[in-house]
């Protein structure tokens, strides 16, 4: 019996075949990126690349799928190792900082890009590259109890005011809601080519389509 037996019953054989062979690059292996990578891998995606130059810290463990024994190691490498051990999916983990100077090198094989970075400079580099080469790109971001999942055509890079601030409030439930919405938006796009944008608010447990 396939690891993805239940997913296959829900999605259909035709959709699962598309997911398996669809190359996706996930930018960021933090709260959003790491959980998105795990969710997509466990949904049947077999060609995933994760880019992140950060190392795991103890404060990451409540919102990211890492273990205490992983603290100090590169996020992208540990994520790849853990998912291979769990389900046999081989993820390519790139432990490099993405900048406007190396996007062509790091993103060149992407058929779809997911931006889950936590800083405006890297987000802008991803957005510009996706626009230049007409690559579908989904941006996922959150702040306090609000989150957005937005495709590149209508996405606006946020201000850099909150960049590199380590003590921001972050609820695990908002992370997981955003991850679920982002992954469903990706699967829906691959199955139907429709790009659906969403906002998520935790306090009222609301997921709303975003029309721009």
KANORLIN-V305991 format. One record per pair of residues at least 24 apart in sequence whose ideal C-beta (glycine too) atoms are under 7 Angstrom apart, sorted by the first residue. I is the first residue (numbers start at 0). J is the second residue. D is the distance in whole Angstrom. If there is no record, write none. Layout:
i = [I:I]
j = [J:J]
d = [D:D]
This chain:
i = [2:3:6:6:14:15:17:17:18:18:18:18:18:19:19:19:20:21:21:21:21:22:22:22:22:23:23:23:23:23:24:24:24:24:24:25:25:25:26:26:26:26:26:26:26:26:26:27:27:27:27:28:28:28:29:29:29:30:30:30:30:31:31:31:31:31:32:33:33:33:33:34:34:34:34:35:35:35:35:35:36:36:37:37:38:38:39:40:40:40:40:41:42:42:45:47:48:48:49:49:49:49:49:49:50:50:50:50:50:51:51:52:52:52:61:62:62:62:97:97:98:99:99:102:109:111:111:112:113:113:113:113:114:114:115:118:118:119:119:119:119:119:122:123:126:126:126:135:137:137:137:139:139:141:141:143:144:144:144:144:144:145:146:146:146:147:148:148:148:148:148:148:149:149:150:150:153:153:170:172:173:176:180]
j = [86:43:42:43:190:43:189:190:42:43:44:186:189:43:44:45:46:46:110:111:189:46:108:109:110:47:109:110:111:113:48:50:106:109:112:49:113:115:50:97:112:113:114:115:116:121:125:51:115:116:117:74:75:78:63:115:117:62:63:169:174:115:139:174:177:178:115:63:64:74:78:64:174:175:178:113:115:178:181:182:78:90:64:82:178:182:182:82:86:88:90:86:182:186:88:90:91:93:75:78:79:90:92:93:75:93:95:97:105:75:94:94:95:96:171:169:171:174:121:124:124:124:127:128:134:135:185:136:137:139:181:185:138:139:139:162:163:156:157:158:159:162:156:156:151:154:156:188:181:184:185:177:181:173:177:168:170:173:200:201:202:200:173:177:199:198:177:180:181:184:196:197:196:209:194:196:196:211:201:201:201:201:206]
d = [5:4:6:6:5:5:5:7:7:5:5:7:6:6:7:5:7:6:6:7:6:4:6:6:5:6:7:7:5:6:4:7:6:4:5:5:5:6:5:6:7:7:5:6:5:7:5:6:4:5:7:4:5:5:6:7:6:4:6:7:5:4:5:7:6:6:4:5:6:7:5:6:6:7:4:6:6:5:6:6:6:7:5:6:6:5:6:5:6:5:7:6:7:7:6:5:4:7:5:6:7:6:5:7:7:5:7:5:6:5:7:6:6:4:6:6:5:5:5:6:6:4:7:4:6:5:7:4:5:7:7:7:4:7:5:4:6:5:6:7:4:6:5:5:6:6:6:7:6:6:6:6:4:6:6:6:7:6:6:4:5:5:6:4:4:6:7:5:5:5:7:5:5:7:4:6:6:4:6:6:4:7:6]
